Every structure is written in structure tokens, then in C-alpha cells.
Amino acid sequence: MTATKILFVVLDGISDRPCPALGGMTPLAAAKKPVLDRLAKEGICGIMDTIAPGVRPGSDTAHLALLGYNPYTYYTGRGPLECEGTGIHMEPGMIGFRCNYATISRDGIITDRRAGRIHDTTALSMAIQEGVDLENFNVEFTFRSGAGHRASLALKGEGLGYCVSSNDPKKDGVAPLNVKPVKQTTGDQKTAAVCNEFIRQSSRILFDHTINRERLKNGFPPANIVLIRGAGEMGHFEPFTKKYGLSGSVISAASLITGIGNAVGLVRVPVEGITGSQDSNIPGKISAALRELKNKDFVLVNIKGADESGHDGLAEQKRDFISKTDAALAPLLDIPDCIIVVCADHSTPCTIKDHSADPVPVLIHGDGVRVDDVERFDEYACAKGGLNRICGAALLPTALDLINKAHKFGA
């Protein structure tokens, strides 16, 4: 029998390096994960360089590569994709930024770049949208909340550039930076001036907002400044359906991933209770994926909590989240007529608290797969698998071949 559906489960940042806190094991190797191990045992495994050996992937470039969109061709910056993910329709030529709500002291020092990982900033974003005025620049803007402390900013107007810096110093204890043009063009200079004015006006609004006064009263850091980065100009993406002849959906709490899905034409599937953090409703994501597979050919599910633990350097928490995720994946063992692909988009080692270029484990499970001898899903075991070492751009074509949707090269 030949399967007709493809399910991509991307375990965001799950791959790691040996962790001293785990006796030299990776969180994935140390975790109890009977479901993933069974999928590995019944499938074919390997390791994968999402972009290329030695290249540290961002989540954005990694997911573009996994979906078969060459990031060297399509990627101009993370901002436009974040905007799409928060519900802002990005027309070609619009400028987008990814944003963080952060905490700044009265003397101008950033004390928490994530504002205590604040959740539900909708009211703050609405106040900014209603209160900031950029008419003097003849520029329209849209500002929307994302998951947790994240948000996005889109600019639309004549004569804008996207080669501008960030106001984010990338660390606490220092003052925010001024946004500057990276290239001394008129467009980039205008965008830098617009951004600095947006930050100035929005901070004034946030300092006096009721939510922030209440957070201070209750001992929580206020979300009183917006840090913007990842500037980019929205381009054109060939629709996924046209590119592959498949209908598809995306399920993710991360606005970046839903934004990439939106940009290529995957349908966003909302799921109650998904946060992109340790408390995310993972069973809800899997249930939604199974429902989507009844009517769609392809579903991408992103599960992000392990990446958060890696960035925070919490190896035990990452291990435990992997076990929690594994239990939620149990329904995957009974999916008929489906090729299941499980991989990471990048490694996020707890020892460096950032993405690395280490290859990630990958498995493919389903009808037609040449089962290898691997019995565990981790960085070490998968390196001995039948897929060997592949690049991210090869993964979807491999799955397409297994559902008999690959095109012959030559006569």
C-alpha cells in the first residue's frame, strides 16, 4: 500500500549537545520517549543539516528549507514572516519587524528583555495601534501581539527601505539602541526615523498603561518598551499547492511558523491553549493535526517548548518536556495512510543557549519505508540510520516520493 498523506512534526530546537547536568547525555537521549523510539524502530532514521553543514539555522530559514523554499532565494528577514503569523496581511514591498515587549527602568536601562515572559498583550498592542501617530512620515503601520511577549510591526508607505538595525541590545543591564540605517540610502534613513519615532511614542503609552501599573503593583516587570529587529521586505512565495500539488495546513503557537505557512498558502489551524512554552496544549495540536489529515494532504505541526528550555540553559526541563511531548504523540502510532516525518529544525544546546549548526535527528515512518536497525530517536542512534546525513531541502522530496508524488527527472 502507498500512503497518500504527509505529516511533518517539527520538534523545535529539540536537538542538543552533551549536557553536564545530565551526566553528559543530551536531553533527547536522557528522556523517556517510548513513542518516538517506536516510530524510529519502525521507520528509517538519519541526521540532517537543515541548511548546510556548519550553518546555524534560524527557525525561519530552517522551516523555509524544510518546506522546500530555498532560504537563500526567499529570505529577506524574519520580520515579514512574523507579521504574517500575527494576522497582518503583508503585501509585496511592505516592511516587517519581529518585536519583543520588554522592561525598561525609569533611568533608561533594560532590565528584562521579555518582560517576565508576559502573556496576553492584546490590550497593550491595541493601545499602541490607537495611540501612535506616524502621519508626519506618510506611513501606515500595523502592530499586533504574537504569542507571549512577542509582537510584530508592519510599515507601508512610499520610499521605505528594510536595511535598518535594531534597538535591541540583546542583553539586560544596558540602554536600548537607536535604530540606524545599515545602508545610507534615503529609504533606509526614512525607515530608521520612523522606527525611532514609533518606539518613542509607544513607550510613552506603555509606561502609563493600566496593565503595567498593575504589574508593578503585583511585583511583575512591566511591558513598557518594544524592542524591534529582524527587518525585512515582503517578497513573493510560490503557493505550496502549486509547487507540490498538495493541500496543506500549519499548526503552531509561534507566529513565525504560522507566518511562513501563511506566506506559502498553508491554512492556519487555531488550537486553544497553545502557547509555544512549557504549558502548551500539545495533545490539542496532535488532535487538530489528525482532523486536518482527513481533508488535507499535508500538515505541518511545530512544537516549541524544548527550544525555550535550550535558550534558557535548562537541560532537565528540556528532558522532561521531551517526555511530556512524547506522551502526547501516542496517537501518531495509529495513523493510517500517512507518511510521518519527525525532526528538529535546528539544535539549541543548553550549554550555549542559542542555535548551533549541529545536525539534527530525523525519522520517516510509514508504508514503503525501508526500515533500518535504529531503535532509539536521539542524536547518536539516528546518526547510524539508513537515511545517513541529508540536508533539509531533501526531506520533503523524500516524503513526496513515498506518497508517489515525486516527478521523474529525465525520460
C-alpha positions in Angstrom: 0.0 0.0 0.0 1.2 3.5 -0.8 0.3 6.3 1.7 -1.3 9.5 0.4 -0.8 11.9 3.3 2.3 13.6 4.9 2.5 14.7 8.5 5.6 16.8 9.4 6.2 17.1 13.2 8.9 19.6 13.9 10.2 19.4 17.4 11.6 22.9 17.6 15.2 23.1 19.0 15.0 19.6 20.5 18.5 18.6 19.4 21.4 19.4 21.8 24.9 18.7 22.8 26.1 16.6 25.8 24.9 18.3 29.0 26.9 18.2 32.3 23.6 18.3 34.2 22.5 15.1 32.5 25.8 13.2 33.0 27.0 14.0 29.6 23.8 12.9 27.8 21.7 15.1 25.6 18.1 15.9 26.8 16.8 13.8 23.9 18.9 10.8 24.8 18.1 11.1 28.5 14.4 11.5 28.1 11.8 8.7 28.4 10.2 8.7 25.0 8.7 5.3 24.1 6.5 6.7 21.2 9.4 8.4 19.4 11.6 5.4 20.0 8.9 3.1 18.5 8.5 5.4 15.5 12.3 5.3 15.0 12.4 1.5 15.3 9.5 1.0 12.8 10.9 3.7 10.4 14.1 4.9 8.8 16.4 7.4 10.5 19.2 9.8 9.9 20.7 13.1 10.8 20.1 16.3 8.9 21.7 19.6 8.2 18.7 21.8 7.8 20.6 24.4 5.7 24.1 23.0 5.2 26.9 21.7 7.4 28.3 24.4 9.6 25.4 26.8 9.0 23.5 27.8 12.1 19.8 27.9 11.1 17.3 30.3 12.3 13.8 28.9 12.9 12.7 30.9 9.9 15.3 29.8 7.4 15.1 26.2 8.7 11.3 26.0 8.1 11.6 27.5 4.7 14.2 24.9 3.8 12.1 22.1 5.2 9.2 23.2 3.1 11.4 23.3 0.0 11.8 27.1 -0.3 15.5 27.9 -0.7 16.2 30.5 2.1 19.0 32.0 0.0 16.4 32.9 -2.6 13.3 33.7 -0.5 14.6 35.0 2.8 14.9 38.8 3.3 14.4 38.9 7.1 12.3 37.4 9.8 10.0 40.4 10.3 7.6 40.0 7.4 7.0 36.3 8.3 6.3 37.2 12.0 3.8 39.8 10.7 2.0 37.2 8.6 1.9 35.0 11.6 0.2 37.6 13.8 -2.5 38.1 11.2 -1.1 41.1 9.3 -1.5 40.6 5.5 1.9 41.5 4.1 1.8 42.8 0.5 5.0 42.7 -1.5 7.1 45.7 -0.7 5.8 46.1 2.9 8.5 46.3 5.7 8.1 43.9 8.7 9.7 43.6 12.1 9.6 41.0 14.8 9.2 42.6 18.2 9.5 41.8 21.9 7.8 43.5 24.8 10.5 44.3 27.3 11.0 46.1 30.6 13.0 49.3 30.9 13.7 51.2 34.1 12.9 54.9 34.6 16.5 55.7 34.0 16.5 54.0 30.6 18.1 50.6 31.3 16.6 47.4 30.0 16.0 45.0 33.0 14.1 42.2 31.3 14.1 41.7 27.5 11.0 39.5 27.7 9.1 41.5 30.4 8.8 38.5 32.6 7.6 36.4 29.7 4.3 38.2 29.8 1.3 36.6 28.2 -1.8 38.2 26.6 -0.5 41.6 25.5 -3.5 42.3 23.2 -4.7 45.3 25.2 -1.2 46.8 25.1 -0.9 46.3 21.4 -4.3 47.9 20.8 -3.3 50.9 22.8 -0.2 51.3 20.7 -2.2 50.9 17.5 -4.6 53.5 18.5 -2.2 55.9 20.1 0.9 56.1 17.9 0.7 58.6 15.0 3.1 58.3 12.1 1.2 60.5 9.7 4.1 63.0 9.5 6.1 60.4 7.7 3.2 59.5 5.4 3.5 55.9 6.6 0.8 53.5 7.7 1.6 50.9 10.4 0.0 47.8 11.9 1.1 46.5 15.3 -0.1 43.1 16.6 0.6 40.8 19.5 2.1 37.4 19.0 2.5 34.5 21.5 3.7 35.5 24.9 5.9 38.6 24.9 6.2 38.6 21.2 4.6 41.0 18.7 5.1 42.3 15.1 5.2 45.6 13.3 4.4 46.3 9.7 5.1 49.5 7.8 3.5 50.5 4.5 4.4 53.6 2.5 6.4 55.1 -0.3 10.2 55.3 -0.1 10.8 52.8 2.7 13.9 50.6 3.0 14.5 47.5 5.1 18.2 47.7 5.7 18.0 49.1 9.2 19.4 48.0 12.6 17.6 47.0 15.8 17.1 48.9 19.1 17.6 45.5 20.9 21.0 45.3 22.7 20.4 41.6 23.1 21.2 41.7 26.8 19.9 43.2 30.0 21.5 45.9 32.0 22.1 48.4 29.2 20.1 51.0 27.4 18.2 50.3 24.2 19.9 51.3 21.0 18.8 53.8 18.4 17.6 52.2 15.1 20.1 53.2 12.3 20.2 52.8 8.6 22.6 50.0 7.6 22.9 51.5 4.2 22.9 55.2 3.7 20.0 55.3 1.3 17.1 57.6 1.6 14.7 54.7 2.1 16.7 53.2 4.9 17.1 56.6 6.6 13.4 57.1 6.5 12.6 53.7 7.9 15.1 54.2 10.8 13.5 57.6 11.6 10.0 56.0 11.5 11.1 53.2 13.8 12.7 55.5 16.4 9.5 57.6 16.5 7.3 54.5 16.8 9.5 53.3 19.8 9.4 56.8 21.4 5.6 57.1 21.2 4.8 53.5 22.1 7.0 53.7 25.2 5.2 56.8 26.5 1.9 54.9 26.0 3.1 51.7 27.7 4.6 53.5 30.8 1.1 54.8 31.7 -0.9 51.8 30.8 -3.2 50.3 33.4 -1.8 46.8 32.8 1.7 47.9 33.5 0.7 49.8 36.6 -1.0 46.6 37.9 2.1 44.5 37.0 4.3 46.9 39.0 1.9 46.8 41.9 1.9 43.0 42.0 5.7 42.7 41.7 5.8 41.8 37.9 8.1 43.5 35.4 6.1 45.9 33.2 6.0 45.6 29.4 6.9 49.2 28.8 9.1 49.2 25.7 9.0 47.5 22.3 12.3 46.0 21.0 12.2 45.6 17.2 14.5 43.6 15.0 14.6 41.3 12.0 13.7 43.9 9.4 12.7 42.6 6.0 10.8 43.4 2.9 7.9 41.1 2.0 8.5 39.2 -1.2 6.6 36.7 -3.3 6.3 33.0 -2.5 5.1 30.3 -4.9 2.0 28.8 -3.4 2.5 25.4 -1.8 -0.4 23.9 -3.6 1.0 25.0 -7.0 4.5 23.9 -6.1 3.6 20.4 -4.9 0.0 19.7 -5.9 -0.9 19.2 -2.2 -3.3 20.9 0.0 -1.9 21.8 3.4 -2.3 23.2 6.9 0.0 24.6 9.6 -0.4 24.2 13.4 1.9 26.2 15.6 1.8 28.6 18.5 4.8 30.5 17.1 3.7 33.4 14.9 6.9 32.9 12.9 5.9 29.4 11.8 2.3 30.3 11.1 3.6 33.3 9.2 5.7 31.1 7.0 2.7 28.8 6.5 0.5 31.8 5.5 3.1 33.1 3.2 3.2 29.9 1.2 -0.5 29.2 1.4 -0.8 26.7 4.2 -4.1 27.1 6.2 -3.5 28.2 9.8 -5.4 25.9 12.3 -6.0 27.6 15.6 -5.8 25.4 18.7 -7.0 26.6 22.1 -4.3 26.6 24.8 -1.2 26.5 22.7 1.5 28.9 23.9 4.8 27.9 22.5 6.1 27.3 26.0 6.2 24.5 28.6 2.4 24.8 29.3 1.3 24.4 25.7 -1.6 22.2 24.8 0.3 19.6 22.8 -2.4 17.0 22.8 -4.7 19.6 21.2 -2.1 20.1 18.5 -2.0 16.4 17.7 -5.8 16.1 17.7 -6.1 19.1 15.4 -3.5 17.5 13.0 -5.4 14.2 12.9 -8.6 16.2 12.0 -6.8 18.1 9.3 -5.4 15.0 7.7 -8.9 13.8 6.9 -9.2 16.6 4.4 -5.7 17.8 3.7 -2.7 16.2 2.0 0.0 17.8 4.2 0.1 19.0 7.8 3.0 20.8 9.5 3.0 20.8 13.3 5.5 22.8 15.2 6.1 22.0 18.9 8.4 24.7 20.5 8.8 24.2 24.3 12.2 22.3 24.1 13.7 25.3 22.2 12.7 27.6 25.0 14.4 25.4 27.5 17.5 25.2 25.4 17.7 29.0 25.2 17.3 29.2 29.0 20.0 26.6 29.5 17.7 24.2 31.5 18.7 20.7 30.5 16.5 18.9 33.0 13.5 20.9 32.0 14.2 20.2 28.3 14.5 16.5 29.0 11.2 16.5 30.9 9.4 18.5 28.2 10.5 15.9 25.6 9.0 13.2 27.7 5.8 15.2 28.0 5.7 15.7 24.3 6.3 12.1 23.6 3.2 11.0 25.6 1.1 13.5 23.5 2.4 11.9 20.3 0.9 8.5 21.1 -2.0 8.9 18.6 0.6 9.0 15.8 1.2 5.3 16.2 -2.3 4.6 14.8 -2.5 6.9 11.8 -3.4 5.1 8.6 -2.4 6.1 5.0 0.2 8.6 6.2 4.0 9.2 6.0 5.1 10.7 9.3 8.2 12.8 9.4 9.7 13.8 12.8 12.7 16.1 13.0 14.1 19.2 14.7 14.5 22.5 12.8 17.8 23.2 14.5 19.8 22.3 17.6 19.5 24.6 20.7 22.2 23.3 23.0 21.7 24.2 26.7 25.4 24.8 27.0 25.4 27.8 24.6 21.7 28.9 25.0 21.5 29.5 21.3 21.1 27.7 17.9 24.0 25.7 16.7 25.0 24.1 13.4 24.9 20.5 14.9 22.9 18.2 12.7 19.5 17.2 14.0 17.9 13.7 14.2 15.2 12.8 11.7 12.9 9.8 11.2 10.4 8.8 8.5 7.7 6.3 9.3 5.0 4.8 7.1 4.3 2.5 4.2 7.1 1.9 1.7 9.9 3.0 4.2 13.0 0.8 4.2 13.2 0.1 7.9 16.8 0.3 9.3 18.3 -1.0 12.5 17.9 2.2 14.6 15.8 1.6 17.8 16.0 5.0 19.5 15.3 8.5 18.5 18.2 10.6 19.5 21.2 12.3 18.1 23.5 9.3 18.5 21.3 6.5 17.3 19.9 8.3 14.3 23.4 9.1 13.0 23.6 5.3 12.3 20.4 5.2 10.3 19.6 4.4 6.7 18.9 8.0 5.7 22.5 8.8 6.6 23.2 12.5 6.6 20.9 14.6 4.5 20.1 18.3 4.0 16.8 19.9 4.9 15.8 20.6 1.3 15.9 16.8 0.6 13.3 15.9 3.3 10.0 16.9 1.7 11.0 15.5 -1.7 11.8 12.2 0.0 8.3 12.2 1.6 6.7 13.1 -1.7 8.4 10.1 -3.3 7.0 7.9 -0.7 3.4 9.0 -1.5 4.2 8.7 -5.2 4.1 12.4 -5.9 7.7 12.9 -7.0 8.3 13.8 -10.6 10.7 11.8 -12.7 13.9 13.5 -13.7 14.6 12.5 -17.3 12.8 10.1 -19.6 
